[in-house]
Amino acid sequence: MKPLYASANLSLMNVAGEWLRGRPRVQAAFQMAFDQLPAGTTFTFGAPIIRTLTPTVAIVNQTYWMGAWHPPNAARPGPGYRSSSRNLITRVLVKQQGRWLLTAGQGTAAASPPGRPAPAPTNALAKSTRSLSLNTCCTMKNLTYLLCLLPLCGACQKKNDVTPQAVPEFASTADAKAYFYDRDAQHNRAMAGHDSAFFARHFADTYYNCTPYGDLNNKAAEIQTLIHGPWVTVENMAPQFDIFTYAGDLASLTGTKRIKIRTPAGESFLYVRRTMVFQKLNGQWLSVSGQGTLVQTRYVGQ
């Protein structure tokens, strides 16, 4: 993966919840994925939602559909066959030396809750989509769209340590980390307590969130989702794999959550890897973007 398209410290999370860190590792994962995909596999992209947070940082949310594919000579359906899927991706881009580079990304596969079918491309949305096939999209510029492919890469990658850095107004790194961890804990309690007032205060008006089920919500829709959800408890786990970063008046925190939910069949647990992006606006830290990805069991302790 060339520096032309991605920063050296690139970090991507695929739709299975696996983290890949560093440009060489991401490139190797993409290559392994493309080696397994047959030519002609199609991708259809919805219109992106682009928000420029600062002159050098932007967030892009986008829905895409990956067409059905199967290994050569495989039955349809049959072993190895994969049906079409809908996914959402969030990308963070930074402008360095006059060029926009991908520095972080997270994918979420649509996994509908019981009783609710997954949305499909509509006629209205089709007007703002574009399609690619594997034959025509094998440049690294287009690879940034294809987070859905990363689960094909197999084994987990060894992770680099990420050292948290202090937001400028904090006296130390520990103070900055404590502030955002406390903010995250408040979010957990508000979620379990269905506290709409907390979210109304702490979400920016331009807030967008991709839910673990593949819905892209604005502020109003996300508040409704949170206060009407089946959450019983929400707790953080595996803090040794959290990522905390900042740049000026921006900060982000990625961690793993264990969520107990109540269903008609009884209580069960979800494991979600979640990223929140914060921006200091008018003297207040507000959430401007969020994304949750359901984590496969093998990646829970990653």
DONU-936764 format. One line per field, with one value per residue (C-alpha): chain; x, y, z; residue in one letter; residue number from 1. Coordinates in steps of 0.1 Angstrom, whole numbers. Layout:
N
chaine A,...;
xx X,...;
yy Y,...;
zz Z,...;
residu A,...;
num NUM,...;
//
This chain:
302
chaine A,A,A,A,A,A,A,A,A,A,A,A,A,A,A,A,A,A,A,A,A,A,A,A,A,A,A,A,A,A,A,A,A,A,A,A,A,A,A,A,A,A,A,A,A,A,A,A,A,A,A,A,A,A,A,A,A,A,A,A,A,A,A,A,A,A,A,A,A,A,A,A,A,A,A,A,A,A,A,A,A,A,A,A,A,A,A,A,A,A,A,A,A,A,A,A,A,A,A,A,A,A,A,A,A,A,A,A,A,A,A,A,A,A,A,A,A,A,A,A,A,A,A,A,A,A,A,A,A,A,A,A,A,A,A,A,A,A,A,A,A,A,A,A,A,A,A,A,A,A,A,A,A,A,A,A,A,A,A,A,A,A,A,A,A,A,A,A,A,A,A,A,A,A,A,A,A,A,A,A,A,A,A,A,A,A,A,A,A,A,A,A,A,A,A,A,A,A,A,A,A,A,A,A,A,A,A,A,A,A,A,A,A,A,A,A,A,A,A,A,A,A,A,A,A,A,A,A,A,A,A,A,A,A,A,A,A,A,A,A,A,A,A,A,A,A,A,A,A,A,A,A,A,A,A,A,A,A,A,A,A,A,A,A,A,A,A,A,A,A,A,A,A,A,A,A,A,A,A,A,A,A,A,A,A,A,A,A,A,A,A,A,A,A,A,A,A,A,A,A,A,A;
xx 0,17,20,0,-32,-27,-7,21,2,-29,-53,-83,-110,-128,-164,-155,-140,-104,-78,-51,-24,3,3,23,-1,-32,-17,-9,-45,-59,-36,-47,-83,-80,-62,-93,-120,-130,-129,-162,-171,-191,-193,-221,-215,-240,-234,-208,-215,-184,-178,-147,-140,-109,-89,-68,-92,-124,-148,-165,-195,-207,-229,-219,-231,-209,-223,-225,-194,-181,-148,-143,-164,-183,-220,-244,-252,-227,-195,-176,-205,-212,-244,-246,-241,-247,-220,-212,-177,-164,-131,-109,-87,-59,-44,-6,16,-14,-28,-57,-46,-66,-54,-82,-112,-139,-164,-197,-217,-255,-268,-304,-320,-346,-378,-362,-349,-317,-323,-314,-305,-336,-345,-339,-305,-295,-295,-266,-246,-217,-206,-172,-161,-129,-115,-115,-109,-75,-57,-49,-71,-101,-89,-98,-134,-131,-130,-154,-126,-103,-120,-107,-71,-73,-50,-49,-20,5,-4,17,15,-4,6,-21,-13,-27,-52,-35,-55,-48,-18,-8,-15,-31,-55,-66,-71,-90,-113,-123,-126,-149,-169,-172,-183,-210,-221,-224,-245,-268,-272,-282,-304,-320,-311,-319,-309,-272,-270,-288,-262,-231,-238,-230,-258,-238,-234,-236,-233,-231,-248,-235,-265,-255,-278,-264,-281,-280,-282,-320,-322,-293,-309,-341,-321,-302,-332,-354,-328,-329,-297,-296,-259,-230,-194,-159,-136,-100,-87,-52,-64,-80,-67,-68,-55,-59,-50,-56,-93,-100,-98,-109,-113,-117,-126,-145,-179,-198,-236,-262,-295,-330,-347,-379,-357,-340,-309,-278,-246,-232,-196,-190,-159,-167,-150,-160,-146,-148,-144,-141,-168,-175,-155,-172,-161,-189,-192,-192,-190,-194,-193,-199,-189,-201,-170,-167,-159,-124,-116,-131,-98,-77;
yy 0,32,64,80,66,58,70,49,44,32,12,-7,-28,-53,-63,-93,-69,-78,-49,-46,-20,-5,0,-32,-55,-39,-43,-80,-86,-70,-91,-123,-113,-105,-138,-156,-135,-145,-119,-102,-98,-66,-37,-11,21,45,82,91,114,136,159,181,185,206,218,186,160,145,117,97,74,51,21,-5,-38,-67,-91,-129,-148,-184,-202,-216,-247,-243,-250,-221,-222,-247,-249,-216,-198,-163,-145,-107,-85,-49,-31,3,18,49,63,90,109,133,159,157,176,187,151,134,101,73,69,48,28,6,-17,-30,-58,-55,-81,-75,-79,-106,-98,-70,-78,-62,-32,-36,-10,10,27,61,50,35,69,79,46,34,-1,-17,-52,-69,-66,-28,-18,-34,-1,10,41,18,-7,18,10,-27,-33,-62,-83,-83,-112,-134,-128,-155,-154,-124,-100,-91,-57,-27,-8,25,51,75,112,141,165,200,214,184,185,149,119,103,132,131,93,95,122,102,69,86,100,65,51,78,67,31,41,63,35,10,36,48,84,105,138,126,119,151,170,151,144,172,183,168,135,102,67,33,8,-28,-38,-17,13,48,71,109,124,121,85,74,87,68,37,40,47,20,-7,-40,-31,-43,-37,-22,-27,-23,-52,-59,-24,-35,-33,1,29,65,92,130,158,193,197,161,128,92,62,26,-2,-34,-36,-65,-57,-78,-76,-89,-108,-129,-160,-146,-126,-129,-110,-90,-81,-49,-30,6,38,73,105,137,173,203,227,260,249,215,180,166,132,138,102,67,31,-3,-36,-70,-90,-126,-147,-155,-117,-108,-111,-96;
zz 0,-12,10,-18,-3,34,63,78,110,92,115,101,118,96,98,121,147,139,141,115,123,100,63,54,74,59,24,31,43,11,-11,6,3,-34,-40,-28,-46,-81,-109,-115,-78,-76,-52,-52,-32,-18,-17,10,39,42,71,74,111,106,75,79,93,76,84,56,62,34,27,2,-11,-20,-46,-40,-48,-47,-52,-87,-94,-61,-60,-57,-29,-14,6,3,-13,1,-5,-12,18,30,49,63,66,84,72,89,65,73,50,50,26,6,1,18,33,49,85,101,91,106,88,101,84,85,110,115,149,152,132,111,76,64,41,4,-22,-31,-64,-48,-34,-67,-82,-60,-61,-82,-90,-93,-102,-89,-125,-123,-87,-79,-72,-36,-41,-44,-18,9,2,7,44,40,25,55,74,46,57,84,114,137,133,160,174,180,213,210,236,245,242,262,248,250,279,301,324,316,295,325,329,293,294,326,312,281,299,324,295,280,313,315,280,292,322,300,275,302,319,286,294,264,281,284,247,237,257,245,208,184,161,132,149,129,142,125,148,152,130,101,105,98,123,127,162,166,152,174,205,197,191,224,246,231,229,249,269,305,313,293,304,290,287,275,281,272,235,237,214,225,202,197,173,185,194,183,202,196,218,206,230,234,252,266,264,281,262,269,241,238,242,274,282,261,254,225,221,203,193,193,182,193,178,200,190,212,200,218,248,252,241,219,202,164,151,164,150,165,151,164,173,165,195,183,183,217,235,207;
residu M,K,P,L,Y,A,S,A,N,L,S,L,M,N,V,A,G,E,W,L,R,G,R,P,R,V,Q,A,A,F,Q,M,A,F,D,Q,L,P,A,G,T,T,F,T,F,G,A,P,I,I,R,T,L,T,P,T,V,A,I,V,N,Q,T,Y,W,M,G,A,W,H,P,P,N,A,A,R,P,G,P,G,Y,R,S,S,S,R,N,L,I,T,R,V,L,V,K,Q,Q,G,R,W,L,L,T,A,G,Q,G,T,A,A,A,S,P,P,G,R,P,A,P,A,P,T,N,A,L,A,K,S,T,R,S,L,S,L,N,T,C,C,T,M,K,N,L,T,Y,L,L,C,L,L,P,L,C,G,A,C,Q,K,K,N,D,V,T,P,Q,A,V,P,E,F,A,S,T,A,D,A,K,A,Y,F,Y,D,R,D,A,Q,H,N,R,A,M,A,G,H,D,S,A,F,F,A,R,H,F,A,D,T,Y,Y,N,C,T,P,Y,G,D,L,N,N,K,A,A,E,I,Q,T,L,I,H,G,P,W,V,T,V,E,N,M,A,P,Q,F,D,I,F,T,Y,A,G,D,L,A,S,L,T,G,T,K,R,I,K,I,R,T,P,A,G,E,S,F,L,Y,V,R,R,T,M,V,F,Q,K,L,N,G,Q,W,L,S,V,S,G,Q,G,T,L,V,Q,T,R,Y,V,G,Q;
num 1,2,3,4,5,6,7,8,9,10,11,12,13,14,15,16,17,18,19,20,21,22,23,24,25,26,27,28,29,30,31,32,33,34,35,36,37,38,39,40,41,42,43,44,45,46,47,48,49,50,51,52,53,54,55,56,57,58,59,60,61,62,63,64,65,66,67,68,69,70,71,72,73,74,75,76,77,78,79,80,81,82,83,84,85,86,87,88,89,90,91,92,93,94,95,96,97,98,99,100,101,102,103,104,105,106,107,108,109,110,111,112,113,114,115,116,117,118,119,120,121,122,123,124,125,126,127,128,129,130,131,132,133,134,135,136,137,138,139,140,141,142,143,144,145,146,147,148,149,150,151,152,153,154,155,156,157,158,159,160,161,162,163,164,165,166,167,168,169,170,171,172,173,174,175,176,177,178,179,180,181,182,183,184,185,186,187,188,189,190,191,192,193,194,195,196,197,198,199,200,201,202,203,204,205,206,207,208,209,210,211,212,213,214,215,216,217,218,219,220,221,222,223,224,225,226,227,228,229,230,231,232,233,234,235,236,237,238,239,240,241,242,243,244,245,246,247,248,249,250,251,252,253,254,255,256,257,258,259,260,261,262,263,264,265,266,267,268,269,270,271,272,273,274,275,276,277,278,279,280,281,282,283,284,285,286,287,288,289,290,291,292,293,294,295,296,297,298,299,300,301,302;
//
